[in-house]
Amino acid sequence: MAREKFQTLTEPMFYILLCLREECCGADIMARVAALTQGRVSIGPGTLYNLLDSFQSSEMIRETSVSGRKRSYLITDKGRAALEAEYRRLQVLTEDYRTYLGERRLLP
């Protein structure tokens, strides 16, 4: 069975939406993600602009301004809900990991 689009987010998706809690353009997003993750996650322009188009089509972000080729975006309520759902999903995974390791330590 196919997953619903954006049911879970990839790392680039997660960080793009996270950055768009504040209005910014593509170059800002790439720089913020690199800084936030200390270079662990790098989003190239092809990936970024494809995801921005998909997010905009899905009404998870909206374009806020256009100045020449520079476009700025901001997360919508729908995007915030998806970001929050992904954050909660990751918390559950982390808790499951901790629980499993704790149980394993208790086993003979």
VEXRO-506692 format. One record per atom (N, C-alpha, C): residue number from 1; residue in three letters; z negated, y, x. Coordinates in steps of 0.1 Angstrom, whole numbers, m for minus. Atoms other than C-alpha are relative to their C-alpha. Layout:
BEGIN
<atom pos="NUM" code="ALA" w="Z" v="Y" u="X"/>
...
END
This chain:
BEGIN
<atom pos="1" code="MET" w="0" v="m12" u="8"/>
<atom pos="1" code="MET" w="0" v="0" u="0"/>
<atom pos="1" code="MET" w="0" v="12" u="9"/>
<atom pos="2" code="ALA" w="m1" v="m12" u="m8"/>
<atom pos="2" code="ALA" w="10" v="34" u="14"/>
<atom pos="2" code="ALA" w="m12" v="9" u="m3"/>
<atom pos="3" code="ARG" w="11" v="m10" u="1"/>
<atom pos="3" code="ARG" w="m17" v="60" u="21"/>
<atom pos="3" code="ARG" w="5" v="12" u="m6"/>
<atom pos="4" code="GLU" w="m3" v="m13" u="5"/>
<atom pos="4" code="GLU" w="m17" v="92" u="2"/>
<atom pos="4" code="GLU" w="1" v="10" u="11"/>
<atom pos="5" code="LYS" w="m2" v="m10" u="m11"/>
<atom pos="5" code="LYS" w="m4" v="121" u="23"/>
<atom pos="5" code="LYS" w="m13" v="8" u="2"/>
<atom pos="6" code="PHE" w="11" v="m8" u="m4"/>
<atom pos="6" code="PHE" w="m32" v="138" u="42"/>
<atom pos="6" code="PHE" w="m14" v="m6" u="m5"/>
<atom pos="7" code="GLN" w="12" v="7" u="4"/>
<atom pos="7" code="GLN" w="m58" v="112" u="29"/>
<atom pos="7" code="GLN" w="m10" v="0" u="12"/>
<atom pos="8" code="THR" w="8" v="m2" u="m12"/>
<atom pos="8" code="THR" w="m70" v="111" u="65"/>
<atom pos="8" code="THR" w="9" v="9" u="9"/>
<atom pos="9" code="LEU" w="m7" v="m9" u="m9"/>
<atom pos="9" code="LEU" w="m61" v="136" u="92"/>
<atom pos="9" code="LEU" w="0" v="m5" u="14"/>
<atom pos="10" code="THR" w="m1" v="2" u="m14"/>
<atom pos="10" code="THR" w="m49" v="131" u="127"/>
<atom pos="10" code="THR" w="m8" v="11" u="7"/>
<atom pos="11" code="GLU" w="7" v="m10" u="m8"/>
<atom pos="11" code="GLU" w="m67" v="150" u="155"/>
<atom pos="11" code="GLU" w="8" v="14" u="m1"/>
<atom pos="12" code="PRO" w="m7" v="m13" u="1"/>
<atom pos="12" code="PRO" w="m39" v="177" u="156"/>
<atom pos="12" code="PRO" w="m2" v="6" u="m14"/>
<atom pos="13" code="MET" w="2" v="m5" u="13"/>
<atom pos="13" code="MET" w="m41" v="180" u="118"/>
<atom pos="13" code="MET" w="m14" v="7" u="m2"/>
<atom pos="14" code="PHE" w="14" v="m5" u="2"/>
<atom pos="14" code="PHE" w="m79" v="184" u="118"/>
<atom pos="14" code="PHE" w="m2" v="13" u="7"/>
<atom pos="15" code="TYR" w="2" v="m12" u="m8"/>
<atom pos="15" code="TYR" w="m79" v="210" u="146"/>
<atom pos="15" code="TYR" w="8" v="12" u="m5"/>
<atom pos="16" code="ILE" w="m8" v="m11" u="6"/>
<atom pos="16" code="ILE" w="m51" v="230" u="130"/>
<atom pos="16" code="ILE" w="m7" v="6" u="m12"/>
<atom pos="17" code="LEU" w="7" v="m5" u="12"/>
<atom pos="17" code="LEU" w="m69" v="233" u="97"/>
<atom pos="17" code="LEU" w="m13" v="7" u="4"/>
<atom pos="18" code="LEU" w="12" v="m6" u="m4"/>
<atom pos="18" code="LEU" w="m101" v="240" u="115"/>
<atom pos="18" code="LEU" w="2" v="14" u="5"/>
<atom pos="19" code="CYS" w="m3" v="m13" u="m5"/>
<atom pos="19" code="CYS" w="m85" v="269" u="134"/>
<atom pos="19" code="CYS" w="4" v="10" u="m11"/>
<atom pos="20" code="LEU" w="m5" v="m8" u="11"/>
<atom pos="20" code="LEU" w="m70" v="282" u="102"/>
<atom pos="20" code="LEU" w="m10" v="5" u="m10"/>
<atom pos="21" code="ARG" w="11" v="m6" u="8"/>
<atom pos="21" code="ARG" w="m104" v="290" u="87"/>
<atom pos="21" code="ARG" w="0" v="15" u="3"/>
<atom pos="22" code="GLU" w="m2" v="m14" u="m3"/>
<atom pos="22" code="GLU" w="m95" v="323" u="104"/>
<atom pos="22" code="GLU" w="15" v="2" u="1"/>
<atom pos="23" code="GLU" w="m15" v="m2" u="0"/>
<atom pos="23" code="GLU" w="m60" v="338" u="101"/>
<atom pos="23" code="GLU" w="4" v="0" u="15"/>
<atom pos="24" code="CYS" w="m6" v="0" u="m13"/>
<atom pos="24" code="CYS" w="m39" v="331" u="131"/>
<atom pos="24" code="CYS" w="14" v="m5" u="0"/>
<atom pos="25" code="CYS" w="m14" v="4" u="m1"/>
<atom pos="25" code="CYS" w="m4" v="324" u="143"/>
<atom pos="25" code="CYS" w="1" v="m13" u="8"/>
<atom pos="26" code="GLY" w="m1" v="13" u="m7"/>
<atom pos="26" code="GLY" w="10" v="293" u="160"/>
<atom pos="26" code="GLY" w="m5" v="0" u="14"/>
<atom pos="27" code="ALA" w="5" v="m1" u="m13"/>
<atom pos="27" code="ALA" w="4" v="305" u="195"/>
<atom pos="27" code="ALA" w="m15" v="0" u="1"/>
<atom pos="28" code="ASP" w="15" v="m1" u="1"/>
<atom pos="28" code="ASP" w="m32" v="313" u="186"/>
<atom pos="28" code="ASP" w="m6" v="m14" u="m2"/>
<atom pos="29" code="ILE" w="5" v="14" u="4"/>
<atom pos="29" code="ILE" w="m37" v="278" u="171"/>
<atom pos="29" code="ILE" w="1" v="m9" u="13"/>
<atom pos="30" code="MET" w="m1" v="8" u="m12"/>
<atom pos="30" code="MET" w="m24" v="261" u="202"/>
<atom pos="30" code="MET" w="m10" v="3" u="11"/>
<atom pos="31" code="ALA" w="10" v="m4" u="m10"/>
<atom pos="31" code="ALA" w="m46" v="281" u="225"/>
<atom pos="31" code="ALA" w="m14" v="m3" u="m5"/>
<atom pos="32" code="ARG" w="14" v="3" u="5"/>
<atom pos="32" code="ARG" w="m77" v="277" u="203"/>
<atom pos="32" code="ARG" w="m3" v="m15" u="0"/>
<atom pos="33" code="VAL" w="3" v="14" u="0"/>
<atom pos="33" code="VAL" w="m73" v="240" u="200"/>
<atom pos="33" code="VAL" w="m2" v="m5" u="15"/>
<atom pos="34" code="ALA" w="2" v="4" u="m14"/>
<atom pos="34" code="ALA" w="m69" v="236" u="238"/>
<atom pos="34" code="ALA" w="m14" v="5" u="5"/>
<atom pos="35" code="ALA" w="13" v="m5" u="m5"/>
<atom pos="35" code="ALA" w="m100" v="258" u="244"/>
<atom pos="35" code="ALA" w="m11" v="m7" u="m7"/>
<atom pos="36" code="LEU" w="11" v="6" u="7"/>
<atom pos="36" code="LEU" w="m121" v="242" u="217"/>
<atom pos="36" code="LEU" w="m2" v="m15" u="5"/>
<atom pos="37" code="THR" w="1" v="13" u="m5"/>
<atom pos="37" code="THR" w="m113" v="207" u="230"/>
<atom pos="37" code="THR" w="0" v="m2" u="15"/>
<atom pos="38" code="GLN" w="0" v="0" u="m15"/>
<atom pos="38" code="GLN" w="m114" v="217" u="267"/>
<atom pos="38" code="GLN" w="12" v="m8" u="5"/>
<atom pos="39" code="GLY" w="m13" v="6" u="m5"/>
<atom pos="39" code="GLY" w="m78" v="205" u="270"/>
<atom pos="39" code="GLY" w="2" v="m15" u="m4"/>
<atom pos="40" code="ARG" w="m1" v="14" u="4"/>
<atom pos="40" code="ARG" w="m85" v="170" u="255"/>
<atom pos="40" code="ARG" w="11" v="m1" u="m10"/>
<atom pos="41" code="VAL" w="m10" v="0" u="11"/>
<atom pos="41" code="VAL" w="m62" v="178" u="225"/>
<atom pos="41" code="VAL" w="10" v="11" u="3"/>
<atom pos="42" code="SER" w="m10" v="m10" u="m3"/>
<atom pos="42" code="SER" w="m29" v="196" u="232"/>
<atom pos="42" code="SER" w="10" v="m2" u="m11"/>
<atom pos="43" code="ILE" w="m10" v="1" u="11"/>
<atom pos="43" code="ILE" w="m6" v="204" u="203"/>
<atom pos="43" code="ILE" w="13" v="8" u="5"/>
<atom pos="44" code="GLY" w="m12" v="m6" u="m4"/>
<atom pos="44" code="GLY" w="30" v="211" u="212"/>
<atom pos="44" code="GLY" w="6" v="8" u="m12"/>
<atom pos="45" code="PRO" w="m6" v="m8" u="10"/>
<atom pos="45" code="PRO" w="52" v="235" u="193"/>
<atom pos="45" code="PRO" w="7" v="m8" u="m11"/>
<atom pos="46" code="GLY" w="m7" v="8" u="10"/>
<atom pos="46" code="GLY" w="73" v="208" u="176"/>
<atom pos="46" code="GLY" w="m10" v="m6" u="m10"/>
<atom pos="47" code="THR" w="10" v="6" u="9"/>
<atom pos="47" code="THR" w="42" v="190" u="162"/>
<atom pos="47" code="THR" w="m7" v="11" u="m8"/>
<atom pos="48" code="LEU" w="7" v="m11" u="7"/>
<atom pos="48" code="LEU" w="25" v="223" u="153"/>
<atom pos="48" code="LEU" w="8" v="5" u="m12"/>
<atom pos="49" code="TYR" w="m8" v="m6" u="11"/>
<atom pos="49" code="TYR" w="54" v="238" u="133"/>
<atom pos="49" code="TYR" w="4" v="m10" u="m11"/>
<atom pos="50" code="ASN" w="m3" v="10" u="10"/>
<atom pos="50" code="ASN" w="62" v="205" u="116"/>
<atom pos="50" code="ASN" w="m12" v="m1" u="m9"/>
<atom pos="51" code="LEU" w="13" v="1" u="8"/>
<atom pos="51" code="LEU" w="25" v="202" u="105"/>
<atom pos="51" code="LEU" w="m2" v="13" u="m8"/>
<atom pos="52" code="LEU" w="2" v="m12" u="8"/>
<atom pos="52" code="LEU" w="24" v="239" u="94"/>
<atom pos="52" code="LEU" w="9" v="0" u="m12"/>
<atom pos="53" code="ASP" w="m9" v="1" u="12"/>
<atom pos="53" code="ASP" w="55" v="233" u="72"/>
<atom pos="53" code="ASP" w="m6" v="m10" u="m10"/>
<atom pos="54" code="SER" w="6" v="10" u="10"/>
<atom pos="54" code="SER" w="39" v="202" u="57"/>
<atom pos="54" code="SER" w="m12" v="5" u="m7"/>
<atom pos="55" code="PHE" w="12" v="m6" u="7"/>
<atom pos="55" code="PHE" w="6" v="219" u="51"/>
<atom pos="55" code="PHE" w="3" v="11" u="m10"/>
<atom pos="56" code="GLN" w="m4" v="m11" u="10"/>
<atom pos="56" code="GLN" w="23" v="249" u="35"/>
<atom pos="56" code="GLN" w="7" v="m6" u="m12"/>
<atom pos="57" code="SER" w="m6" v="7" u="12"/>
<atom pos="57" code="SER" w="44" v="226" u="13"/>
<atom pos="57" code="SER" w="m10" v="m7" u="m9"/>
<atom pos="58" code="SER" w="11" v="7" u="7"/>
<atom pos="58" code="SER" w="12" v="208" u="3"/>
<atom pos="58" code="SER" w="m10" v="10" u="m5"/>
<atom pos="59" code="GLU" w="9" v="m10" u="4"/>
<atom pos="59" code="GLU" w="m5" v="241" u="m4"/>
<atom pos="59" code="GLU" w="m14" v="m1" u="6"/>
<atom pos="60" code="MET" w="13" v="1" u="m8"/>
<atom pos="60" code="MET" w="m32" v="234" u="22"/>
<atom pos="60" code="MET" w="m2" v="12" u="8"/>
<atom pos="61" code="ILE" w="1" v="m13" u="m7"/>
<atom pos="61" code="ILE" w="m24" v="266" u="40"/>
<atom pos="61" code="ILE" w="10" v="10" u="m7"/>
<atom pos="62" code="ARG" w="m10" v="m10" u="5"/>
<atom pos="62" code="ARG" w="m6" v="298" u="31"/>
<atom pos="62" code="ARG" w="4" v="10" u="11"/>
<atom pos="63" code="GLU" w="m5" v="m10" u="m9"/>
<atom pos="63" code="GLU" w="15" v="322" u="51"/>
<atom pos="63" code="GLU" w="m6" v="14" u="m4"/>
<atom pos="64" code="THR" w="6" v="m13" u="3"/>
<atom pos="64" code="THR" w="m3" v="356" u="54"/>
<atom pos="64" code="THR" w="8" v="12" u="5"/>
<atom pos="65" code="SER" w="m8" v="m11" u="m5"/>
<atom pos="65" code="SER" w="21" v="377" u="74"/>
<atom pos="65" code="SER" w="11" v="m5" u="8"/>
<atom pos="66" code="VAL" w="m11" v="3" u="m8"/>
<atom pos="66" code="VAL" w="54" v="377" u="91"/>
<atom pos="66" code="VAL" w="4" v="13" u="7"/>
<atom pos="67" code="SER" w="m4" v="m12" u="m8"/>
<atom pos="67" code="SER" w="63" v="401" u="120"/>
<atom pos="67" code="SER" w="10" v="m5" u="10"/>
<atom pos="68" code="GLY" w="m10" v="5" u="m8"/>
<atom pos="68" code="GLY" w="96" v="392" u="135"/>
<atom pos="68" code="GLY" w="0" v="m15" u="m1"/>
<atom pos="69" code="ARG" w="1" v="15" u="0"/>
<atom pos="69" code="ARG" w="93" v="355" u="145"/>
<atom pos="69" code="ARG" w="m14" v="m5" u="m1"/>
<atom pos="70" code="LYS" w="14" v="4" u="1"/>
<atom pos="70" code="LYS" w="55" v="356" u="144"/>
<atom pos="70" code="LYS" w="m4" v="m1" u="m14"/>
<atom pos="71" code="ARG" w="5" v="2" u="14"/>
<atom pos="71" code="ARG" w="40" v="341" u="113"/>
<atom pos="71" code="ARG" w="m15" v="m4" u="1"/>
<atom pos="72" code="SER" w="14" v="3" u="1"/>
<atom pos="72" code="SER" w="3" v="339" u="105"/>
<atom pos="72" code="SER" w="m3" v="m8" u="m12"/>
<atom pos="73" code="TYR" w="4" v="9" u="11"/>
<atom pos="73" code="TYR" w="m15" v="314" u="83"/>
<atom pos="73" code="TYR" w="m15" v="1" u="m2"/>
<atom pos="74" code="LEU" w="14" v="2" u="3"/>
<atom pos="74" code="LEU" w="m48" v="308" u="66"/>
<atom pos="74" code="LEU" w="m2" v="m12" u="m9"/>
<atom pos="75" code="ILE" w="2" v="12" u="8"/>
<atom pos="75" code="ILE" w="m63" v="277" u="51"/>
<atom pos="75" code="ILE" w="m3" v="4" u="m15"/>
<atom pos="76" code="THR" w="3" v="m2" u="14"/>
<atom pos="76" code="THR" w="m65" v="275" u="13"/>
<atom pos="76" code="THR" w="m12" v="m9" u="m5"/>
<atom pos="77" code="ASP" w="11" v="9" u="5"/>
<atom pos="77" code="ASP" w="m92" v="259" u="m9"/>
<atom pos="77" code="ASP" w="3" v="m14" u="1"/>
<atom pos="78" code="LYS" w="m4" v="14" u="m1"/>
<atom pos="78" code="LYS" w="m72" v="227" u="m10"/>
<atom pos="78" code="LYS" w="m1" v="m5" u="14"/>
<atom pos="79" code="GLY" w="1" v="3" u="m14"/>
<atom pos="79" code="GLY" w="m70" v="227" u="28"/>
<atom pos="79" code="GLY" w="m14" v="m1" u="4"/>
<atom pos="80" code="ARG" w="14" v="1" u="m3"/>
<atom pos="80" code="ARG" w="m107" v="234" u="31"/>
<atom pos="80" code="ARG" w="m6" v="m13" u="m5"/>
<atom pos="81" code="ALA" w="5" v="12" u="6"/>
<atom pos="81" code="ALA" w="m114" v="205" u="8"/>
<atom pos="81" code="ALA" w="4" v="m12" u="8"/>
<atom pos="82" code="ALA" w="m5" v="11" u="m8"/>
<atom pos="82" code="ALA" w="m92" v="182" u="29"/>
<atom pos="82" code="ALA" w="m8" v="m1" u="14"/>
<atom pos="83" code="LEU" w="7" v="m1" u="m12"/>
<atom pos="83" code="LEU" w="m109" v="194" u="61"/>
<atom pos="83" code="LEU" w="m14" v="m5" u="m1"/>
<atom pos="84" code="GLU" w="14" v="4" u="2"/>
<atom pos="84" code="GLU" w="m144" v="189" u="47"/>
<atom pos="84" code="GLU" w="0" v="m15" u="m3"/>
<atom pos="85" code="ALA" w="m1" v="14" u="3"/>
<atom pos="85" code="ALA" w="m134" v="154" u="34"/>
<atom pos="85" code="ALA" w="1" v="m8" u="13"/>
<atom pos="86" code="GLU" w="m2" v="7" u="m12"/>
<atom pos="86" code="GLU" w="m122" v="144" u="68"/>
<atom pos="86" code="GLU" w="m13" v="1" u="9"/>
<atom pos="87" code="TYR" w="13" v="m2" u="m7"/>
<atom pos="87" code="TYR" w="m154" v="158" u="84"/>
<atom pos="87" code="TYR" w="m10" v="m10" u="m5"/>
<atom pos="88" code="ARG" w="9" v="9" u="6"/>
<atom pos="88" code="ARG" w="m175" v="137" u="60"/>
<atom pos="88" code="ARG" w="4" v="m15" u="4"/>
<atom pos="89" code="ARG" w="m5" v="13" u="m3"/>
<atom pos="89" code="ARG" w="m153" v="106" u="67"/>
<atom pos="89" code="ARG" w="m4" v="m3" u="15"/>
<atom pos="90" code="LEU" w="4" v="2" u="m14"/>
<atom pos="90" code="LEU" w="m159" v="110" u="105"/>
<atom pos="90" code="LEU" w="m15" v="m2" u="2"/>
<atom pos="91" code="GLN" w="14" v="2" u="m1"/>
<atom pos="91" code="GLN" w="m196" v="114" u="100"/>
<atom pos="91" code="GLN" w="m4" v="m14" u="m4"/>
<atom pos="92" code="VAL" w="3" v="13" u="4"/>
<atom pos="92" code="VAL" w="m197" v="81" u="81"/>
<atom pos="92" code="VAL" w="4" v="m10" u="10"/>
<atom pos="93" code="LEU" w="m4" v="9" u="m11"/>
<atom pos="93" code="LEU" w="m177" v="64" u="109"/>
<atom pos="93" code="LEU" w="m10" v="0" u="11"/>
<atom pos="94" code="THR" w="10" v="m1" u="m10"/>
<atom pos="94" code="THR" w="m202" v="77" u="134"/>
<atom pos="94" code="THR" w="m13" v="m7" u="m3"/>
<atom pos="95" code="GLU" w="12" v="6" u="4"/>
<atom pos="95" code="GLU" w="m231" v="66" u="114"/>
<atom pos="95" code="GLU" w="1" v="m15" u="0"/>
<atom pos="96" code="ASP" w="m2" v="15" u="0"/>
<atom pos="96" code="ASP" w="m216" v="31" u="110"/>
<atom pos="96" code="ASP" w="0" v="m5" u="14"/>
<atom pos="97" code="TYR" w="0" v="3" u="m14"/>
<atom pos="97" code="TYR" w="m211" v="30" u="148"/>
<atom pos="97" code="TYR" w="m15" v="m1" u="5"/>
<atom pos="98" code="ARG" w="15" v="0" u="m4"/>
<atom pos="98" code="ARG" w="m248" v="39" u="154"/>
<atom pos="98" code="ARG" w="m7" v="m12" u="m6"/>
<atom pos="99" code="THR" w="7" v="11" u="7"/>
<atom pos="99" code="THR" w="m260" v="14" u="128"/>
<atom pos="99" code="THR" w="4" v="m13" u="6"/>
<atom pos="100" code="TYR" w="m4" v="13" u="m6"/>
<atom pos="100" code="TYR" w="m239" v="m14" u="142"/>
<atom pos="100" code="TYR" w="m6" v="m2" u="14"/>
<atom pos="101" code="LEU" w="5" v="1" u="m14"/>
<atom pos="101" code="LEU" w="m250" v="m7" u="178"/>
<atom pos="101" code="LEU" w="m15" v="m3" u="m1"/>
<atom pos="102" code="GLY" w="14" v="2" u="2"/>
<atom pos="102" code="GLY" w="m286" v="m5" u="166"/>
<atom pos="102" code="GLY" w="m3" v="m14" u="m4"/>
<atom pos="103" code="GLU" w="2" v="13" u="5"/>
<atom pos="103" code="GLU" w="m284" v="m38" u="148"/>
<atom pos="103" code="GLU" w="3" v="m10" u="11"/>
<atom pos="104" code="ARG" w="m4" v="9" u="m11"/>
<atom pos="104" code="ARG" w="m266" v="m55" u="178"/>
<atom pos="104" code="ARG" w="m12" v="0" u="10"/>
<atom pos="105" code="ARG" w="11" v="0" u="m10"/>
<atom pos="105" code="ARG" w="m295" v="m44" u="200"/>
<atom pos="105" code="ARG" w="m12" v="m9" u="m5"/>
<atom pos="106" code="LEU" w="11" v="8" u="5"/>
<atom pos="106" code="LEU" w="m320" v="m61" u="177"/>
<atom pos="106" code="LEU" w="3" v="m15" u="m1"/>
<atom pos="107" code="LEU" w="m4" v="14" u="1"/>
<atom pos="107" code="LEU" w="m301" v="m94" u="176"/>
<atom pos="107" code="LEU" w="m4" v="m7" u="14"/>
<atom pos="108" code="PRO" w="3" v="7" u="m13"/>
<atom pos="108" code="PRO" w="m312" v="m121" u="202"/>
<atom pos="108" code="PRO" w="12" v="m2" u="8"/>
END
